[in-house]
Amino acid sequence: MTIEDESDESVRRSRLQSTPETTVEPVSSPAVEETTGGSETASAEIVSDPSDAFQALGNETRMGILETMLERADETETGVTFSELFEASAADTSAGFAYHLEQLVGPYLEKDGDEHYELTYAGRKIARAIATGAYTRRVDHPPVSLAESCPFCSEQSLTAQSTDNIVAVACENCGRSLLRLGFPPSGLESHGEGFPEAFDRHHRHRLGLMAEGVCPECSGEISSELVRTASSTDDALPPGFEEHVQAAFNCDLCGLDVRCPVSLAFLDRPVVVSLYHDHGRNIRDRPIWNVGHEWTETILSEEPLAVRVVVELEGDVLALYVDEGLEVVDVQRSETNAAASEGTTDAAA
């Protein structure tokens, strides 16, 4: 059970998923409004060229301004004044400070007629990235033993450790890597020894967004499909695991390209959650590195690709029939819990 990010060259070589790519929103010339069939759509406005936007950040005084703005963002509804920002800075002169402040207006700050400043969307994003150390801190955490057994060798020898803000889950017994995914340094630092649980929640949320067609990096549209695993990935799998397919998610805007077991795309489906609930269990208790042996995947068709994903709990069987576009085209559940399962098929499909 591996998760791969095909958008990272080094990860393609290692057959593991790496940190998501940092993305920059495309900038175009004047504001543009498009209409389709007479309906008005969203407009786009250029506030800065990408090179100019990032160049504006290359100064300690400007970084301090953004940090101060973030600290005071929730304290006022009218913005922060020039004098308040200047007093909070280490600048020697107001004239020099004013110059640096003006360089941030447009992409990162908005200024109203009363000389009050507010963070733009981009300003909040970059200020939060600075505060959390996304671009400035590197966290290495020693291995932490995990409670779950390895899905390949069944031994309880899984560990999670981070190197340069990348968390790797691997088995010390069989030596196989299950996944390798980025995790913000603030998450690694704040959760301490408990970071694996936060890491799992973080990436379950990202997988859920992708399964719903939303890119977790840029919020662009995600395309999804069933794909065959690469031969290099098959070579790393034990006997009995070679012949399978994966769920592939791709964003044309930012280049995010992720592959994972098909089962992970449906963990949050209402019909799946209901099945676990009916048996007194919580699907969230199953981490993404081992969702349990109750999950199986069977290839039903090669051209086009189609898969049946089955979850069986105490004789109660739920089957999801998935087409090549990763759409659930049919749902079947045994009658063991007929009262609870009635009507869930429509909700899940």
Order of alpha helices (4+ residues) and beta strands (2+ residues): beta-alpha-beta-beta-alpha-alpha-beta-alpha-alpha-beta-beta-alpha-beta-beta-beta-beta-alpha-alpha-beta-alpha-beta-beta-alpha-beta-beta-beta-beta-alpha-alpha
